[in-house]
Amino acid sequence: MILASPKKILYSHIYTKNTLSVQMQALVGLAVDTAALVVSLKSTGFGAP
């Protein structure tokens, strides 16, 4: 019973870290996709300043 509580806290901490990591990877991927889209649009003449 004494070990169950710290284990639960540890698992939830690891889960939270993994979830944040996945969210960060998704955001980075989205930013890269957006940048690639902007570059491709500019290279074809759309969105030129």
mmCIF entry with sequence, helices, sheets and N, C-alpha, C, O atoms, coordinates in Angstrom:
data_MODEL
# 
_entry.id   MODEL 
# 
_entity.id                         1 
_entity.type                       polymer 
_entity.pdbx_number_of_molecules   1 
# 
_entity_poly.entity_id                      1 
_entity_poly.type                           'polypeptide(L)' 
_entity_poly.nstd_linkage                   no 
_entity_poly.nstd_monomer                   no 
_entity_poly.pdbx_seq_one_letter_code       MILASPKKILYSHIYTKNTLSVQMQALVGLAVDTAALVVSLKSTGFGAP 
_entity_poly.pdbx_seq_one_letter_code_can   MILASPKKILYSHIYTKNTLSVQMQALVGLAVDTAALVVSLKSTGFGAP 
_entity_poly.pdbx_strand_id                 A 
# 
loop_
_entity_poly_seq.entity_id 
_entity_poly_seq.num 
_entity_poly_seq.mon_id 
_entity_poly_seq.hetero 
1 1  MET n 
1 2  ILE n 
1 3  LEU n 
1 4  ALA n 
1 5  SER n 
1 6  PRO n 
1 7  LYS n 
1 8  LYS n 
1 9  ILE n 
1 10 LEU n 
1 11 TYR n 
1 12 SER n 
1 13 HIS n 
1 14 ILE n 
1 15 TYR n 
1 16 THR n 
1 17 LYS n 
1 18 ASN n 
1 19 THR n 
1 20 LEU n 
1 21 SER n 
1 22 VAL n 
1 23 GLN n 
1 24 MET n 
1 25 GLN n 
1 26 ALA n 
1 27 LEU n 
1 28 VAL n 
1 29 GLY n 
1 30 LEU n 
1 31 ALA n 
1 32 VAL n 
1 33 ASP n 
1 34 THR n 
1 35 ALA n 
1 36 ALA n 
1 37 LEU n 
1 38 VAL n 
1 39 VAL n 
1 40 SER n 
1 41 LEU n 
1 42 LYS n 
1 43 SER n 
1 44 THR n 
1 45 GLY n 
1 46 PHE n 
1 47 GLY n 
1 48 ALA n 
1 49 PRO n 
# 
_struct_asym.id          A 
_struct_asym.entity_id   1 
# 
_struct_conf.conf_type_id            HELX_P 
_struct_conf.id                      HELX_P1 
_struct_conf.pdbx_PDB_helix_id       AA1 
_struct_conf.beg_label_comp_id       ALA 
_struct_conf.beg_label_asym_id       A 
_struct_conf.beg_label_seq_id        4 
_struct_conf.pdbx_beg_PDB_ins_code   ? 
_struct_conf.end_label_comp_id       THR 
_struct_conf.end_label_asym_id       A 
_struct_conf.end_label_seq_id        44 
_struct_conf.pdbx_end_PDB_ins_code   ? 
_struct_conf.beg_auth_comp_id        ALA 
_struct_conf.beg_auth_asym_id        A 
_struct_conf.beg_auth_seq_id         4 
_struct_conf.end_auth_comp_id        THR 
_struct_conf.end_auth_asym_id        A 
_struct_conf.end_auth_seq_id         44 
_struct_conf.pdbx_PDB_helix_class    1 
_struct_conf.details                 ? 
_struct_conf.pdbx_PDB_helix_length   41 
# 
_struct_conf_type.id          HELX_P 
_struct_conf_type.criteria    ? 
_struct_conf_type.reference   ? 
# 
loop_
_atom_site.group_PDB 
_atom_site.id 
_atom_site.type_symbol 
_atom_site.label_atom_id 
_atom_site.label_alt_id 
_atom_site.label_comp_id 
_atom_site.label_asym_id 
_atom_site.label_entity_id 
_atom_site.label_seq_id 
_atom_site.pdbx_PDB_ins_code 
_atom_site.Cartn_x 
_atom_site.Cartn_y 
_atom_site.Cartn_z 
_atom_site.occupancy 
_atom_site.B_iso_or_equiv 
_atom_site.pdbx_formal_charge 
_atom_site.auth_seq_id 
_atom_site.auth_comp_id 
_atom_site.auth_asym_id 
_atom_site.auth_atom_id 
_atom_site.pdbx_PDB_model_num 
ATOM 1   N N  . MET A 1 1  ? 0.842 -1.203 0.000   1.00 0.00 ? 1  MET A N  1 
ATOM 2   C CA . MET A 1 1  ? 0.000 0.000  0.000   1.00 0.00 ? 1  MET A CA 1 
ATOM 3   C C  . MET A 1 1  ? 0.874 1.248  0.000   1.00 0.00 ? 1  MET A C  1 
ATOM 4   O O  . MET A 1 1  ? 0.537 2.245  -0.639  1.00 0.00 ? 1  MET A O  1 
ATOM 5   N N  . ILE A 1 2  ? 1.991 1.196  0.713   1.00 0.00 ? 2  ILE A N  1 
ATOM 6   C CA . ILE A 1 2  ? 2.878 2.362  0.782   1.00 0.00 ? 2  ILE A CA 1 
ATOM 7   C C  . ILE A 1 2  ? 3.557 2.593  -0.584  1.00 0.00 ? 2  ILE A C  1 
ATOM 8   O O  . ILE A 1 2  ? 3.781 3.734  -0.986  1.00 0.00 ? 2  ILE A O  1 
ATOM 9   N N  . LEU A 1 3  ? 3.876 1.499  -1.286  1.00 0.00 ? 3  LEU A N  1 
ATOM 10  C CA . LEU A 1 3  ? 4.554 1.637  -2.568  1.00 0.00 ? 3  LEU A CA 1 
ATOM 11  C C  . LEU A 1 3  ? 3.602 2.027  -3.695  1.00 0.00 ? 3  LEU A C  1 
ATOM 12  O O  . LEU A 1 3  ? 4.038 2.569  -4.711  1.00 0.00 ? 3  LEU A O  1 
ATOM 13  N N  . ALA A 1 4  ? 2.311 1.758  -3.528  1.00 0.00 ? 4  ALA A N  1 
ATOM 14  C CA . ALA A 1 4  ? 1.359 1.991  -4.614  1.00 0.00 ? 4  ALA A CA 1 
ATOM 15  C C  . ALA A 1 4  ? 1.249 3.479  -4.947  1.00 0.00 ? 4  ALA A C  1 
ATOM 16  O O  . ALA A 1 4  ? 1.174 3.852  -6.118  1.00 0.00 ? 4  ALA A O  1 
ATOM 17  N N  . SER A 1 5  ? 1.241 4.321  -3.924  1.00 0.00 ? 5  SER A N  1 
ATOM 18  C CA . SER A 1 5  ? 1.041 5.749  -4.170  1.00 0.00 ? 5  SER A CA 1 
ATOM 19  C C  . SER A 1 5  ? 2.217 6.383  -4.936  1.00 0.00 ? 5  SER A C  1 
ATOM 20  O O  . SER A 1 5  ? 1.980 7.054  -5.940  1.00 0.00 ? 5  SER A O  1 
ATOM 21  N N  . PRO A 1 6  ? 3.474 6.194  -4.500  1.00 0.00 ? 6  PRO A N  1 
ATOM 22  C CA . PRO A 1 6  ? 4.587 6.764  -5.278  1.00 0.00 ? 6  PRO A CA 1 
ATOM 23  C C  . PRO A 1 6  ? 4.650 6.208  -6.696  1.00 0.00 ? 6  PRO A C  1 
ATOM 24  O O  . PRO A 1 6  ? 4.962 6.935  -7.639  1.00 0.00 ? 6  PRO A O  1 
ATOM 25  N N  . LYS A 1 7  ? 4.353 4.919  -6.847  1.00 0.00 ? 7  LYS A N  1 
ATOM 26  C CA . LYS A 1 7  ? 4.355 4.344  -8.196  1.00 0.00 ? 7  LYS A CA 1 
ATOM 27  C C  . LYS A 1 7  ? 3.318 5.035  -9.072  1.00 0.00 ? 7  LYS A C  1 
ATOM 28  O O  . LYS A 1 7  ? 3.583 5.371  -10.226 1.00 0.00 ? 7  LYS A O  1 
ATOM 29  N N  . LYS A 1 8  ? 2.138 5.240  -8.506  1.00 0.00 ? 8  LYS A N  1 
ATOM 30  C CA . LYS A 1 8  ? 1.071 5.893  -9.269  1.00 0.00 ? 8  LYS A CA 1 
ATOM 31  C C  . LYS A 1 8  ? 1.494 7.299  -9.683  1.00 0.00 ? 8  LYS A C  1 
ATOM 32  O O  . LYS A 1 8  ? 1.271 7.719  -10.819 1.00 0.00 ? 8  LYS A O  1 
ATOM 33  N N  . ILE A 1 9  ? 2.102 8.015  -8.750  1.00 0.00 ? 9  ILE A N  1 
ATOM 34  C CA . ILE A 1 9  ? 2.573 9.373  -9.041  1.00 0.00 ? 9  ILE A CA 1 
ATOM 35  C C  . ILE A 1 9  ? 3.649 9.330  -10.129 1.00 0.00 ? 9  ILE A C  1 
ATOM 36  O O  . ILE A 1 9  ? 3.642 10.146 -11.050 1.00 0.00 ? 9  ILE A O  1 
ATOM 37  N N  . LEU A 1 10 ? 4.563 8.382  -10.016 1.00 0.00 ? 10 LEU A N  1 
ATOM 38  C CA . LEU A 1 10 ? 5.637 8.265  -11.000 1.00 0.00 ? 10 LEU A CA 1 
ATOM 39  C C  . LEU A 1 10 ? 5.075 7.963  -12.380 1.00 0.00 ? 10 LEU A C  1 
ATOM 40  O O  . LEU A 1 10 ? 5.485 8.569  -13.370 1.00 0.00 ? 10 LEU A O  1 
ATOM 41  N N  . TYR A 1 11 ? 4.127 7.017  -12.445 1.00 0.00 ? 11 TYR A N  1 
ATOM 42  C CA . TYR A 1 11 ? 3.543 6.656  -13.740 1.00 0.00 ? 11 TYR A CA 1 
ATOM 43  C C  . TYR A 1 11 ? 2.798 7.831  -14.357 1.00 0.00 ? 11 TYR A C  1 
ATOM 44  O O  . TYR A 1 11 ? 2.892 8.069  -15.561 1.00 0.00 ? 11 TYR A O  1 
ATOM 45  N N  . SER A 1 12 ? 2.052 8.572  -13.523 1.00 0.00 ? 12 SER A N  1 
ATOM 46  C CA . SER A 1 12 ? 1.309 9.711  -14.066 1.00 0.00 ? 12 SER A CA 1 
ATOM 47  C C  . SER A 1 12 ? 2.285 10.794 -14.533 1.00 0.00 ? 12 SER A C  1 
ATOM 48  O O  . SER A 1 12 ? 2.022 11.486 -15.516 1.00 0.00 ? 12 SER A O  1 
ATOM 49  N N  . HIS A 1 13 ? 3.415 10.941 -13.827 1.00 0.00 ? 13 HIS A N  1 
ATOM 50  C CA . HIS A 1 13 ? 4.429 11.916 -14.225 1.00 0.00 ? 13 HIS A CA 1 
ATOM 51  C C  . HIS A 1 13 ? 5.040 11.527 -15.577 1.00 0.00 ? 13 HIS A C  1 
ATOM 52  O O  . HIS A 1 13 ? 5.195 12.370 -16.461 1.00 0.00 ? 13 HIS A O  1 
ATOM 53  N N  . ILE A 1 14 ? 5.384 10.243 -15.727 1.00 0.00 ? 14 ILE A N  1 
ATOM 54  C CA . ILE A 1 14 ? 5.949 9.759  -16.988 1.00 0.00 ? 14 ILE A CA 1 
ATOM 55  C C  . ILE A 1 14 ? 4.927 9.931  -18.104 1.00 0.00 ? 14 ILE A C  1 
ATOM 56  O O  . ILE A 1 14 ? 5.273 10.350 -19.208 1.00 0.00 ? 14 ILE A O  1 
ATOM 57  N N  . TYR A 1 15 ? 3.665 9.609  -17.816 1.00 0.00 ? 15 TYR A N  1 
ATOM 58  C CA . TYR A 1 15 ? 2.608 9.743  -18.823 1.00 0.00 ? 15 TYR A CA 1 
ATOM 59  C C  . TYR A 1 15 ? 2.470 11.199 -19.262 1.00 0.00 ? 15 TYR A C  1 
ATOM 60  O O  . TYR A 1 15 ? 2.347 11.492 -20.452 1.00 0.00 ? 15 TYR A O  1 
ATOM 61  N N  . THR A 1 16 ? 2.494 12.107 -18.281 1.00 0.00 ? 16 THR A N  1 
ATOM 62  C CA . THR A 1 16 ? 2.368 13.532 -18.599 1.00 0.00 ? 16 THR A CA 1 
ATOM 63  C C  . THR A 1 16 ? 3.539 13.987 -19.459 1.00 0.00 ? 16 THR A C  1 
ATOM 64  O O  . THR A 1 16 ? 3.350 14.709 -20.438 1.00 0.00 ? 16 THR A O  1 
ATOM 65  N N  . LYS A 1 17 ? 4.751 13.568 -19.096 1.00 0.00 ? 17 LYS A N  1 
ATOM 66  C CA . LYS A 1 17 ? 5.931 13.954 -19.883 1.00 0.00 ? 17 LYS A CA 1 
ATOM 67  C C  . LYS A 1 17 ? 5.814 13.425 -21.305 1.00 0.00 ? 17 LYS A C  1 
ATOM 68  O O  . LYS A 1 17 ? 6.099 14.145 -22.262 1.00 0.00 ? 17 LYS A O  1 
ATOM 69  N N  . ASN A 1 18 ? 5.391 12.161 -21.450 1.00 0.00 ? 18 ASN A N  1 
ATOM 70  C CA . ASN A 1 18 ? 5.259 11.576 -22.787 1.00 0.00 ? 18 ASN A CA 1 
ATOM 71  C C  . ASN A 1 18 ? 4.195 12.306 -23.595 1.00 0.00 ? 18 ASN A C  1 
ATOM 72  O O  . ASN A 1 18 ? 4.374 12.545 -24.789 1.00 0.00 ? 18 ASN A O  1 
ATOM 73  N N  . THR A 1 19 ? 3.085 12.661 -22.945 1.00 0.00 ? 19 THR A N  1 
ATOM 74  C CA . THR A 1 19 ? 2.014 13.365 -23.641 1.00 0.00 ? 19 THR A CA 1 
ATOM 75  C C  . THR A 1 19 ? 2.494 14.730 -24.124 1.00 0.00 ? 19 THR A C  1 
ATOM 76  O O  . THR A 1 19 ? 2.221 15.123 -25.259 1.00 0.00 ? 19 THR A O  1 
ATOM 77  N N  . LEU A 1 20 ? 3.209 15.449 -23.262 1.00 0.00 ? 20 LEU A N  1 
ATOM 78  C CA . LEU A 1 20 ? 3.743 16.752 -23.650 1.00 0.00 ? 20 LEU A CA 1 
ATOM 79  C C  . LEU A 1 20 ? 4.744 16.593 -24.793 1.00 0.00 ? 20 LEU A C  1 
ATOM 80  O O  . LEU A 1 20 ? 4.778 17.411 -25.711 1.00 0.00 ? 20 LEU A O  1 
ATOM 81  N N  . SER A 1 21 ? 5.549 15.551 -24.736 1.00 0.00 ? 21 SER A N  1 
ATOM 82  C CA . SER A 1 21 ? 6.530 15.303 -25.778 1.00 0.00 ? 21 SER A CA 1 
ATOM 83  C C  . SER A 1 21 ? 5.839 15.072 -27.116 1.00 0.00 ? 21 SER A C  1 
ATOM 84  O O  . SER A 1 21 ? 6.257 15.606 -28.143 1.00 0.00 ? 21 SER A O  1 
ATOM 85  N N  . VAL A 1 22 ? 4.772 14.266 -27.091 1.00 0.00 ? 22 VAL A N  1 
ATOM 86  C CA . VAL A 1 22 ? 4.029 13.991 -28.324 1.00 0.00 ? 22 VAL A CA 1 
ATOM 87  C C  . VAL A 1 22 ? 3.400 15.274 -28.859 1.00 0.00 ? 22 VAL A C  1 
ATOM 88  O O  . VAL A 1 22 ? 3.412 15.518 -30.066 1.00 0.00 ? 22 VAL A O  1 
ATOM 89  N N  . GLN A 1 23 ? 2.854 16.086 -27.969 1.00 0.00 ? 23 GLN A N  1 
ATOM 90  C CA . GLN A 1 23 ? 2.250 17.351 -28.401 1.00 0.00 ? 23 GLN A CA 1 
ATOM 91  C C  . GLN A 1 23 ? 3.304 18.272 -29.001 1.00 0.00 ? 23 GLN A C  1 
ATOM 92  O O  . GLN A 1 23 ? 3.055 18.932 -30.009 1.00 0.00 ? 23 GLN A O  1 
ATOM 93  N N  . MET A 1 24 ? 4.487 18.315 -28.380 1.00 0.00 ? 24 MET A N  1 
ATOM 94  C CA . MET A 1 24 ? 5.559 19.152 -28.919 1.00 0.00 ? 24 MET A CA 1 
ATOM 95  C C  . MET A 1 24 ? 5.984 18.670 -30.300 1.00 0.00 ? 24 MET A C  1 
ATOM 96  O O  . MET A 1 24 ? 6.201 19.480 -31.202 1.00 0.00 ? 24 MET A O  1 
ATOM 97  N N  . GLN A 1 25 ? 6.106 17.345 -30.472 1.00 0.00 ? 25 GLN A N  1 
ATOM 98  C CA . GLN A 1 25 ? 6.477 16.797 -31.771 1.00 0.00 ? 25 GLN A CA 1 
ATOM 99  C C  . GLN A 1 25 ? 5.430 17.149 -32.819 1.00 0.00 ? 25 GLN A C  1 
ATOM 100 O O  . GLN A 1 25 ? 5.770 17.452 -33.963 1.00 0.00 ? 25 GLN A O  1 
ATOM 101 N N  . ALA A 1 26 ? 4.145 17.108 -32.429 1.00 0.00 ? 26 ALA A N  1 
ATOM 102 C CA . ALA A 1 26 ? 3.076 17.445 -33.361 1.00 0.00 ? 26 ALA A CA 1 
ATOM 103 C C  . ALA A 1 26 ? 3.161 18.923 -33.753 1.00 0.00 ? 26 ALA A C  1 
ATOM 104 O O  . ALA A 1 26 ? 2.983 19.272 -34.920 1.00 0.00 ? 26 ALA A O  1 
ATOM 105 N N  . LEU A 1 27 ? 3.433 19.784 -32.772 1.00 0.00 ? 27 LEU A N  1 
ATOM 106 C CA . LEU A 1 27 ? 3.544 21.216 -33.062 1.00 0.00 ? 27 LEU A CA 1 
ATOM 107 C C  . LEU A 1 27 ? 4.736 21.497 -33.971 1.00 0.00 ? 27 LEU A C  1 
ATOM 108 O O  . LEU A 1 27 ? 4.638 22.292 -34.906 1.00 0.00 ? 27 LEU A O  1 
ATOM 109 N N  . VAL A 1 28 ? 5.865 20.839 -33.690 1.00 0.00 ? 28 VAL A N  1 
ATOM 110 C CA . VAL A 1 28 ? 7.058 21.033 -34.522 1.00 0.00 ? 28 VAL A CA 1 
ATOM 111 C C  . VAL A 1 28 ? 6.785 20.548 -35.948 1.00 0.00 ? 28 VAL A C  1 
ATOM 112 O O  . VAL A 1 28 ? 7.157 21.200 -36.923 1.00 0.00 ? 28 VAL A O  1 
ATOM 113 N N  . GLY A 1 29 ? 6.126 19.388 -36.047 1.00 0.00 ? 29 GLY A N  1 
ATOM 114 C CA . GLY A 1 29 ? 5.782 18.862 -37.371 1.00 0.00 ? 29 GLY A CA 1 
ATOM 115 C C  . GLY A 1 29 ? 4.870 19.814 -38.132 1.00 0.00 ? 29 GLY A C  1 
ATOM 116 O O  . GLY A 1 29 ? 5.036 20.024 -39.334 1.00 0.00 ? 29 GLY A O  1 
ATOM 117 N N  . LEU A 1 30 ? 3.901 20.391 -37.416 1.00 0.00 ? 30 LEU A N  1 
ATOM 118 C CA . LEU A 1 30 ? 2.979 21.340 -38.043 1.00 0.00 ? 30 LEU A CA 1 
ATOM 119 C C  . LEU A 1 30 ? 3.731 22.581 -38.515 1.00 0.00 ? 30 LEU A C  1 
ATOM 120 O O  . LEU A 1 30 ? 3.475 23.086 -39.608 1.00 0.00 ? 30 LEU A O  1 
ATOM 121 N N  . ALA A 1 31 ? 4.661 23.074 -37.690 1.00 0.00 ? 31 ALA A N  1 
ATOM 122 C CA . ALA A 1 31 ? 5.439 24.254 -38.053 1.00 0.00 ? 31 ALA A CA 1 
ATOM 123 C C  . ALA A 1 31 ? 6.298 23.979 -39.284 1.00 0.00 ? 31 ALA A C  1 
ATOM 124 O O  . ALA A 1 31 ? 6.414 24.823 -40.173 1.00 0.00 ? 31 ALA A O  1 
ATOM 125 N N  . VAL A 1 32 ? 6.898 22.792 -39.326 1.00 0.00 ? 32 VAL A N  1 
ATOM 126 C CA . VAL A 1 32 ? 7.736 22.420 -40.481 1.00 0.00 ? 32 VAL A CA 1 
ATOM 127 C C  . VAL A 1 32 ? 6.880 22.330 -41.742 1.00 0.00 ? 32 VAL A C  1 
ATOM 128 O O  . VAL A 1 32 ? 7.273 22.816 -42.803 1.00 0.00 ? 32 VAL A O  1 
ATOM 129 N N  . ASP A 1 33 ? 5.691 21.697 -41.621 1.00 0.00 ? 33 ASP A N  1 
ATOM 130 C CA . ASP A 1 33 ? 4.795 21.593 -42.772 1.00 0.00 ? 33 ASP A CA 1 
ATOM 131 C C  . ASP A 1 33 ? 4.370 22.974 -43.257 1.00 0.00 ? 33 ASP A C  1 
ATOM 132 O O  . ASP A 1 33 ? 4.330 23.229 -44.461 1.00 0.00 ? 33 ASP A O  1 
ATOM 133 N N  . THR A 1 34 ? 4.054 23.864 -42.319 1.00 0.00 ? 34 THR A N  1 
ATOM 134 C CA . THR A 1 34 ? 3.633 25.217 -42.681 1.00 0.00 ? 34 THR A CA 1 
ATOM 135 C C  . THR A 1 34 ? 4.763 25.958 -43.388 1.00 0.00 ? 34 THR A C  1 
ATOM 136 O O  . THR A 1 34 ? 4.538 26.621 -44.401 1.00 0.00 ? 34 THR A O  1 
ATOM 137 N N  . ALA A 1 35 ? 5.977 25.843 -42.854 1.00 0.00 ? 35 ALA A N  1 
ATOM 138 C CA . ALA A 1 35 ? 7.121 26.516 -43.462 1.00 0.00 ? 35 ALA A CA 1 
ATOM 139 C C  . ALA A 1 35 ? 7.370 25.979 -44.871 1.00 0.00 ? 35 ALA A C  1 
ATOM 140 O O  . ALA A 1 35 ? 7.657 26.746 -45.789 1.00 0.00 ? 35 ALA A O  1 
ATOM 141 N N  . ALA A 1 36 ? 7.261 24.666 -45.039 1.00 0.00 ? 36 ALA A N  1 
ATOM 142 C CA . ALA A 1 36 ? 7.471 24.066 -46.361 1.00 0.00 ? 36 ALA A CA 1 
ATOM 143 C C  . ALA A 1 36 ? 6.407 24.557 -47.339 1.00 0.00 ? 36 ALA A C  1 
ATOM 144 O O  . ALA A 1 36 ? 6.700 24.828 -48.503 1.00 0.00 ? 36 ALA A O  1 
ATOM 145 N N  . LEU A 1 37 ? 5.167 24.669 -46.853 1.00 0.00 ? 37 LEU A N  1 
ATOM 146 C CA . LEU A 1 37 ? 4.078 25.151 -47.704 1.00 0.00 ? 37 LEU A CA 1 
ATOM 147 C C  . LEU A 1 37 ? 4.333 26.590 -48.133 1.00 0.00 ? 37 LEU A C  1 
ATOM 148 O O  . LEU A 1 37 ? 4.145 26.933 -49.301 1.00 0.00 ? 37 LEU A O  1 
ATOM 149 N N  . VAL A 1 38 ? 4.761 27.441 -47.189 1.00 0.00 ? 38 VAL A N  1 
ATOM 150 C CA . VAL A 1 38 ? 5.051 28.851 -47.502 1.00 0.00 ? 38 VAL A CA 1 
ATOM 151 C C  . VAL A 1 38 ? 6.179 28.944 -48.520 1.00 0.00 ? 38 VAL A C  1 
ATOM 152 O O  . VAL A 1 38 ? 6.095 29.709 -49.481 1.00 0.00 ? 38 VAL A O  1 
ATOM 153 N N  . VAL A 1 39 ? 7.229 28.165 -48.309 1.00 0.00 ? 39 VAL A N  1 
ATOM 154 C CA . VAL A 1 39 ? 8.370 28.198 -49.234 1.00 0.00 ? 39 VAL A CA 1 
ATOM 155 C C  . VAL A 1 39 ? 7.945 27.748 -50.631 1.00 0.00 ? 39 VAL A C  1 
ATOM 156 O O  . VAL A 1 39 ? 8.336 28.356 -51.628 1.00 0.00 ? 39 VAL A O  1 
ATOM 157 N N  . SER A 1 40 ? 7.145 26.686 -50.701 1.00 0.00 ? 40 SER A N  1 
ATOM 158 C CA . SER A 1 40 ? 6.719 26.189 -52.013 1.00 0.00 ? 40 SER A CA 1 
ATOM 159 C C  . SER A 1 40 ? 5.800 27.201 -52.698 1.00 0.00 ? 40 SER A C  1 
ATOM 160 O O  . SER A 1 40 ? 5.867 27.371 -53.916 1.00 0.00 ? 40 SER A O  1 
ATOM 161 N N  . LEU A 1 41 ? 4.943 27.874 -51.925 1.00 0.00 ? 41 LEU A N  1 
ATOM 162 C CA . LEU A 1 41 ? 4.066 28.894 -52.521 1.00 0.00 ? 41 LEU A CA 1 
ATOM 163 C C  . LEU A 1 41 ? 4.889 30.069 -53.039 1.00 0.00 ? 41 LEU A C  1 
ATOM 164 O O  . LEU A 1 41 ? 4.627 30.580 -54.128 1.00 0.00 ? 41 LEU A O  1 
ATOM 165 N N  . LYS A 1 42 ? 5.888 30.501 -52.257 1.00 0.00 ? 42 LYS A N  1 
ATOM 166 C CA . LYS A 1 42 ? 6.717 31.629 -52.690 1.00 0.00 ? 42 LYS A CA 1 
ATOM 167 C C  . LYS A 1 42 ? 7.531 31.261 -53.924 1.00 0.00 ? 42 LYS A C  1 
ATOM 168 O O  . LYS A 1 42 ? 7.736 32.100 -54.801 1.00 0.00 ? 42 LYS A O  1 
ATOM 169 N N  . SER A 1 43 ? 7.997 30.018 -54.002 1.00 0.00 ? 43 SER A N  1 
ATOM 170 C CA . SER A 1 43 ? 8.832 29.616 -55.135 1.00 0.00 ? 43 SER A CA 1 
ATOM 171 C C  . SER A 1 43 ? 7.996 29.536 -56.411 1.00 0.00 ? 43 SER A C  1 
ATOM 172 O O  . SER A 1 43 ? 8.541 29.667 -57.507 1.00 0.00 ? 43 SER A O  1 
ATOM 173 N N  . THR A 1 44 ? 6.683 29.323 -56.291 1.00 0.00 ? 44 THR A N  1 
ATOM 174 C CA . THR A 1 44 ? 5.836 29.268 -57.480 1.00 0.00 ? 44 THR A CA 1 
ATOM 175 C C  . THR A 1 44 ? 5.244 30.628 -57.814 1.00 0.00 ? 44 THR A C  1 
ATOM 176 O O  . THR A 1 44 ? 4.557 30.762 -58.827 1.00 0.00 ? 44 THR A O  1 
ATOM 177 N N  . GLY A 1 45 ? 5.494 31.651 -56.984 1.00 0.00 ? 45 GLY A N  1 
ATOM 178 C CA . GLY A 1 45 ? 5.046 32.996 -57.289 1.00 0.00 ? 45 GLY A CA 1 
ATOM 179 C C  . GLY A 1 45 ? 3.885 33.457 -56.440 1.00 0.00 ? 45 GLY A C  1 
ATOM 180 O O  . GLY A 1 45 ? 3.660 34.661 -56.318 1.00 0.00 ? 45 GLY A O  1 
ATOM 181 N N  . PHE A 1 46 ? 3.121 32.517 -55.835 1.00 0.00 ? 46 PHE A N  1 
ATOM 182 C CA . PHE A 1 46 ? 2.032 32.936 -54.946 1.00 0.00 ? 46 PHE A CA 1 
ATOM 183 C C  . PHE A 1 46 ? 2.615 33.460 -53.640 1.00 0.00 ? 46 PHE A C  1 
ATOM 184 O O  . PHE A 1 46 ? 3.652 32.969 -53.193 1.00 0.00 ? 46 PHE A O  1 
ATOM 185 N N  . GLY A 1 47 ? 1.996 34.410 -53.040 1.00 0.00 ? 47 GLY A N  1 
ATOM 186 C CA . GLY A 1 47 ? 2.429 34.919 -51.744 1.00 0.00 ? 47 GLY A CA 1 
ATOM 187 C C  . GLY A 1 47 ? 3.738 35.680 -51.812 1.00 0.00 ? 47 GLY A C  1 
ATOM 188 O O  . GLY A 1 47 ? 4.388 35.881 -50.786 1.00 0.00 ? 47 GLY A O  1 
ATOM 189 N N  . ALA A 1 48 ? 4.135 36.104 -52.997 1.00 0.00 ? 48 ALA A N  1 
ATOM 190 C CA . ALA A 1 48 ? 5.359 36.897 -53.095 1.00 0.00 ? 48 ALA A CA 1 
ATOM 191 C C  . ALA A 1 48 ? 5.085 38.281 -52.524 1.00 0.00 ? 48 ALA A C  1 
ATOM 192 O O  . ALA A 1 48 ? 4.014 38.841 -52.758 1.00 0.00 ? 48 ALA A O  1 
ATOM 193 N N  . PRO A 1 49 ? 6.012 38.829 -51.797 1.00 0.00 ? 49 PRO A N  1 
ATOM 194 C CA . PRO A 1 49 ? 5.779 40.155 -51.176 1.00 0.00 ? 49 PRO A CA 1 
ATOM 195 C C  . PRO A 1 49 ? 5.647 41.267 -52.218 1.00 0.00 ? 49 PRO A C  1 
ATOM 196 O O  . PRO A 1 49 ? 5.450 42.428 -51.860 1.00 0.00 ? 49 PRO A O  1 
# 
